[in-house]
Amino acid sequence: MLLCVTASHKTASFDLLERLSRTPDDVASTLVELAPCVQGAVVLATCNRFEAYVELDEPVTAAGAIGVEAVLEAVESATGVAANELDGAYAVHAGRRVAEHLFSVASGLESVVSGEGEIAGQVRRALKSARKDGTTSPELERLFQRASQAQRKVKNVTALGRAGRSLVRLALELADSRIADWSAERVLLVGTGAYAAVTLATLRERGAQNISVYSPSGRAEVFAAKHGIRPVAESDYARIAARSSLLITCTTATEPVLGLEQLQRPVGLAAAGCPVGASTGSAAHSQLVVDLGMPRNVDPAIASLEGVALLDLETIRLHAPLEELQATDAARSVVREAADTFHVVGSRQSVTPSVVALRSHIFSLLDTEIARARARGDEDGKVEQALRHLTGVLLHTPTARAHELAASGRADDFTAALGTLYGIEPEQPDATASASA
């Protein structure tokens, strides 16, 4: 059984999501170790959501409660966020609802900015991380692979992919009201990951030219050389930060990388041309700091500095024009259809071992009877032909019925009937083969 426990911008505070995102890497492995009933776990942690996808082998009636309890215990163990702090801040999806939820998430339908593109890559990386840690399972593999397929179809056949805007783009749109001429801005980009590349491209679309990059992890020179901008050394970071009019942070650091120590002006800096509004009295020279990090990259205390404005993810979320960016009916329809297909295919796969076991049993009996017929003189093969035809007719109805039962969630009924009537115990499929199916 599949289960999803999700805390997102729709259910949890920004502060809680930030705490959950600080140390998400250990949640899946902790969950698998803590609960024997957990067959696999994949954790998706982004700037606006924290989700645990779990495959359980418990009976359906008990799986929900057991799975949620296991997830909360693993979260507390790995992140330090106690279960009681999560009360009312998460939602639970179980069974066939899990696929539709993940497919919606991967397609950007559940994002702050509906249709934003970054989430698709984050979903793929979540599966890759689970593979690396050995916490995925055949059904979770299939779930996340189909989520990527659904996302691509939404992008290709609906207007959502063409109209969707990223958080980066929305943040810069919100910054637009403070910036008269993007080409005149002194921009400092803090971070060198995939998000930084998206940010840089979006800055250039708006006309920004004077762009420098600083990397807390020491990758500024490589990133700068690749993208044709200026690298900032550690020794120059505070000086360049103080002189920049627009600072954008987008690192994966778990602690703030920009704070008072970088932005507070040394004595005499104003005379040297510091852009901070407090030194000149001009609002046109104020600093705008955009924090796209989760956890926060910027110490919120900088907002208390005169002439410094802070735009963080919480602010962006509050200003997102959701009514304008609601997912189209076509996108939702694609997701529902993909989720239904996932469920039907999974159900058929779940009953396949039982169908194979039945057919193997019947064909074994058929081979025995054919051998007897030949021993009795069936030289022209007419008896064999009749027996094979009868076998095909007899197997058709139970095979079709097996698939009908599976589609309605009753595959176990068919398996139980085989055990009762024939004493057949179907073999379980190989995990590797299941994952690639």
Secondary structure, 3 states (H helix, E strand, C coil): CEEEEEEECCCCCHHHHHHHHHCCCCHHHHHHHHCCCEEEEEEEEECCEEEEEEEECCCHHHHHHHHHHHHHHHHHHHHCCCHHHHCCCCEEEECCHHHHHHHHHHCCCCCCCCCCCHHHHHHHHHHHHHHHHCCCCHHHHHHHHHHHHHHHHHHHHCCHHHHCCCHHHHHHHHHHHHCCCHHHCEEEEECCCHHHHHHHHHHHHCCCCEEEEECCCCCHHHHHHHHCCEEECHHHHHHHHHHCCEEEECCCCCCCCECHHHHCCCCCCCCCCCCCHHHHCCHHHCEEEEECCCCCCECHHHHHCCCEEEEEHHHHHHHCCCCCCCCCHHHHHHHHHHHHHHHHHHHHHHHHHHHHHHHHHHHHHHHHHHHHHHHCCCCCCHHHHHHHHHHHHHHHHHHHHHHHHHHCCCHHHHHHHHHHHHCCCCCCCCHHHHHHC
